[in-house]
Amino acid sequence: MSGDFLQQMARSSSQRVTEAKRHASEAQLLALAQSMTAAPALSLSPTGFDLIAELKRRSPAAGALAAASDAVADRVAAYAGAGAAAISVLTEPVRFDGSLQHLEIAAQALQRYKVPAMRKDFLIDPYQLLEARIAGAGGVLLILRMLSFEQITVLLDCARQLGLFVLLETFDEIDIEVAHRVLGALHAAQGPGGPQLLVGVNCRDLTTLAVVPGRLERLVQLLPEGPPRVAESGVGEAADAARAAGVGYDLALVGSALMAGGDPAPLVSEMLSAGRRACAQRAP
C-alpha cells in the first residue's frame, strides 16, 4: 500500500470536519450535544472478559464484507443480545463505507439492551466527538499514533465533558509510552474525575494492514496498569479470544470475523465463553 495509511486517513478526516463545519458550527453542536439524553454506560462483566463487537461494512485489508447488506439495527441487536459489552461502529465513509447515520441507527437499536455504541473513526477534532454524542454514542476510539499530545489532551477533556468513554489505541512500544504519559497527566490534572478509559493494542501492520503474529502477546505487559486492556484485530475465533484473555487482555474488539458470516450471535457467545474460561484460569 503506497503512502502512510494513517496520514491519508488524517487528511481525509480533516477535510470532513472542515466540510461539516460549513453546515453547523461547533457551538451549535455543543448546545445540541448537551441536550442529549445520556447514552448507556459501559459496564464490564465481573468474569473479567468482554467483547466490543464491530459493525464494519468494508475492510481496506479484506474488501467488502459478506454481511455488508445487513440492516444495521438487526446486526447490532444480535451483537448486544449475545452479550457484547459495547458496539463499535465504523463511520469513515471512503475506506470503510461507514457513516454517522449508521452510528445513530445503532445507538437507537441498542437503547433497549442498555449497551453503548462507540464511534470508531480517525478522530482528530473535538467537533467529531460532538457529532458522536449527538448520534447517540457513549464512547469513541482515539488512535494515539495520529495525534499530538496536545490534541489527545483536548480530545480527552471533551470526552469527559460529554460523558464518553475512550478507547486509546496503540500499535507499538512508542504508542504505549504515550498512553502512560496521557494517564499520568490525567491523574495529575483530574484525579479520578477523568473519562472512563480503555487501552488497546492493534496488531495490524500500518503499511500492509496485515495482522502481525505475536504482537498482542508481546505488548500486553507494557500497557498501563488500571484501564481495561483491549486486544484489537487478530481475534477471529473462540481460540483467539481465549489466547488474548490468557495473556492478560480484558476485552477483544472483533469486526471482520463477526461480519463475515450470517448470524453473528453464536460466534459472540463462543468468544465470550472461551475468553472467560481462559480468564478464570489466568494466574493472579
C-alpha positions in Angstrom: 0.0 0.0 0.0 1.5 3.3 -1.0 1.8 6.2 1.4 1.1 6.1 5.1 -2.4 4.9 5.9 -2.9 6.9 9.0 -1.7 10.1 7.3 -4.1 9.5 4.5 -6.9 9.0 6.9 -6.0 12.1 8.9 -6.1 14.3 5.8 -9.5 12.8 4.8 -10.8 13.3 8.4 -9.7 16.9 8.4 -11.5 17.5 5.2 -14.7 16.0 6.5 -14.5 18.2 9.6 -14.0 21.3 7.5 -16.9 20.5 5.3 -19.2 19.7 8.3 -18.3 23.0 10.0 -19.7 24.8 6.9 -23.1 23.4 7.8 -23.1 23.7 11.6 -20.7 25.5 14.0 -19.0 23.8 16.9 -21.1 26.0 19.3 -24.3 24.7 17.7 -23.2 21.1 18.1 -22.2 21.7 21.7 -25.6 23.0 22.6 -27.3 20.1 20.9 -24.9 17.5 22.5 -25.5 18.9 25.9 -29.3 18.5 25.5 -29.0 14.8 24.6 -30.1 12.0 26.9 -27.1 10.2 28.4 -26.0 7.1 26.5 -26.0 3.7 28.2 -22.9 3.4 30.4 -20.1 0.9 29.5 -20.5 -2.0 32.0 -17.9 -4.8 32.1 -18.6 -8.3 33.3 -17.1 -9.4 36.7 -16.0 -12.5 34.9 -13.1 -10.5 33.5 -13.5 -10.7 29.8 -15.8 -8.9 27.4 -16.3 -8.2 23.7 -16.6 -5.0 21.7 -18.4 -6.2 18.6 -17.9 -4.1 15.5 -20.2 -3.0 12.6 -17.8 -2.7 9.7 -19.2 -2.8 6.1 -15.8 -2.8 4.4 -12.2 -3.5 5.4 -9.3 -2.0 3.5 -7.5 -5.3 4.1 -10.3 -7.7 3.1 -12.6 -5.6 0.9 -16.4 -5.6 1.1 -17.6 -7.9 3.9 -20.2 -10.5 3.3 -22.7 -9.1 5.7 -22.4 -5.5 4.5 -26.0 -5.5 3.2 -27.5 -6.4 6.6 -29.7 -4.0 8.4 -27.6 -2.0 10.9 -30.2 -2.3 13.7 -30.6 -6.1 13.3 -26.8 -6.7 13.3 -26.0 -4.6 16.4 -29.0 -6.0 18.2 -27.7 -9.5 17.5 -24.3 -8.5 19.0 -25.9 -7.0 22.1 -28.3 -9.8 22.6 -25.4 -12.3 22.6 -23.6 -10.4 25.3 -21.3 -7.8 23.7 -20.4 -5.1 26.2 -20.2 -2.3 23.5 -20.7 -2.0 19.8 -18.1 -0.3 17.7 -19.5 1.5 14.6 -17.2 2.5 11.7 -18.2 5.9 10.5 -15.4 6.6 8.0 -17.1 6.8 4.6 -14.4 6.3 2.0 -12.3 3.2 3.0 -14.8 1.6 5.4 -18.2 2.6 3.8 -19.3 3.9 7.2 -21.5 6.9 8.2 -22.8 8.8 11.2 -26.2 7.6 10.2 -25.1 4.0 10.9 -24.0 5.2 14.4 -27.3 6.9 15.0 -29.3 3.8 13.9 -27.1 1.5 16.0 -27.3 3.7 19.1 -31.1 3.8 18.9 -31.3 0.0 18.4 -29.0 -0.6 21.4 -31.1 1.5 23.9 -33.3 -1.5 24.8 -30.1 -3.5 25.7 -28.5 -0.7 27.6 -25.3 -1.3 25.6 -23.3 1.7 24.4 -22.3 2.4 20.8 -18.7 3.6 20.2 -17.7 5.8 17.3 -14.7 4.3 15.5 -13.1 6.6 13.0 -9.9 8.6 12.5 -10.8 11.3 15.0 -8.7 14.4 15.2 -11.1 17.2 16.4 -13.5 17.8 19.3 -16.1 18.5 16.7 -16.2 14.8 15.8 -16.8 13.9 19.4 -19.7 16.2 19.5 -21.0 14.5 16.3 -20.6 11.2 18.0 -22.6 12.3 21.1 -25.4 13.8 19.0 -25.6 10.5 17.1 -26.1 8.7 20.5 -22.7 7.3 21.0 -21.4 6.5 24.5 -17.8 6.2 23.6 -15.1 6.9 21.0 -11.8 5.4 19.8 -8.7 7.6 19.6 -5.7 6.5 17.7 -2.7 7.8 19.6 -0.3 7.5 16.7 -2.4 10.1 14.8 -2.5 12.8 17.5 -0.1 15.2 19.2 -0.1 15.1 23.0 -1.9 18.4 23.0 -4.6 17.0 20.7 -5.0 14.0 22.9 -5.4 16.2 26.0 -8.1 18.3 24.3 -10.0 15.4 23.0 -10.0 13.6 26.4 -11.2 16.7 28.1 -14.0 17.0 25.5 -14.9 13.3 26.1 -15.0 13.9 29.9 -17.4 16.8 29.4 -19.6 14.8 27.1 -19.6 11.6 29.3 -17.9 9.5 26.6 -15.7 6.5 27.4 -12.5 6.4 25.4 -10.6 3.5 23.9 -6.9 4.6 23.4 -5.5 2.6 20.5 -1.8 1.8 20.4 0.3 -0.1 17.8 3.8 -0.4 19.4 6.0 0.5 22.3 6.2 4.2 21.4 2.4 4.5 21.4 2.3 2.7 24.8 4.7 5.2 26.2 2.4 8.0 25.1 -0.5 6.1 26.8 1.5 6.1 30.0 2.1 9.9 29.7 -1.5 10.5 29.0 -2.7 8.6 32.0 -0.1 10.3 34.2 -1.2 13.7 33.0 -4.9 12.9 33.6 -4.3 11.6 37.1 -2.3 14.8 38.0 -4.8 17.1 36.5 -8.2 15.5 37.3 -7.6 12.6 39.7 -10.4 10.1 39.4 -12.7 12.5 37.6 -11.5 11.9 34.0 -13.2 10.0 31.3 -13.6 6.2 31.5 -10.6 4.8 29.7 -9.7 1.6 27.9 -6.3 1.0 26.4 -5.9 -1.3 23.3 -3.2 -2.9 21.1 -4.0 -3.1 17.4 -1.9 -5.8 15.9 -2.2 -4.7 12.3 0.9 -3.5 10.4 0.2 0.0 9.3 1.9 -0.4 5.9 0.4 -3.8 4.8 -2.6 -3.8 7.1 -1.8 -7.5 7.8 -2.1 -8.9 11.3 1.3 -9.2 13.0 1.6 -12.5 14.8 2.7 -12.2 18.4 2.2 -8.5 18.8 -0.7 -8.9 21.2 1.3 -11.2 23.4 4.5 -9.1 23.2 2.9 -5.8 24.2 0.2 -6.6 26.7 2.6 -6.4 29.7 3.7 -3.0 28.7 0.3 -1.5 28.9 -0.6 0.9 31.8 -2.0 -0.6 34.9 -5.6 0.2 35.7 -7.5 0.7 32.5 -9.0 -2.5 31.0 -6.8 -3.8 28.1 -8.3 -4.5 24.7 -7.0 -6.8 22.0 -7.7 -5.3 18.7 -7.5 -7.2 15.4 -6.2 -10.8 15.2 -9.2 -12.2 17.1 -11.2 -14.3 14.6 -12.4 -17.3 16.5 -13.0 -18.5 20.0 -9.5 -19.9 20.4 -8.1 -16.4 19.6 -10.3 -14.9 22.3 -9.0 -17.5 24.8 -5.5 -16.7 23.8 -6.0 -13.0 24.3 -7.7 -13.4 27.7 -5.0 -15.9 28.7 -2.2 -13.4 28.3 -3.9 -10.6 30.1 -6.5 -8.8 27.9 -9.8 -7.9 29.4 -11.7 -7.3 26.2 -11.4 -8.1 22.5 -12.6 -5.8 19.7 -13.8 -8.0 16.9 -15.1 -6.8 13.5 -14.3 -8.7 10.3 -14.9 -12.2 11.8 -18.3 -11.2 13.0 -19.3 -9.5 9.7 -18.1 -12.4 7.5 -21.0 -14.8 8.1 -24.7 -14.9 8.8 -26.0 -14.7 12.4 -23.1 -13.4 14.5 -24.6 -14.3 17.8 -23.1 -17.8 18.1 -19.6 -16.6 17.5 -20.0 -13.7 20.0 -21.2 -16.3 22.6 -18.4 -18.7 21.8 -15.7 -16.0 22.1 -17.1 -14.7 25.4 -17.3 -18.2 26.8 -13.8 -19.1 25.7 -12.3 -15.8 26.9 -14.0 -16.0 30.3 -12.8 -19.6 30.8 -9.2 -18.5 30.0 -9.5 -15.5 32.2 -10.6 -17.7 35.1 -7.6 -19.9 34.7 -5.2 -16.9 34.4 -2.6 -16.7 37.2 -3.3 -13.7 39.5 
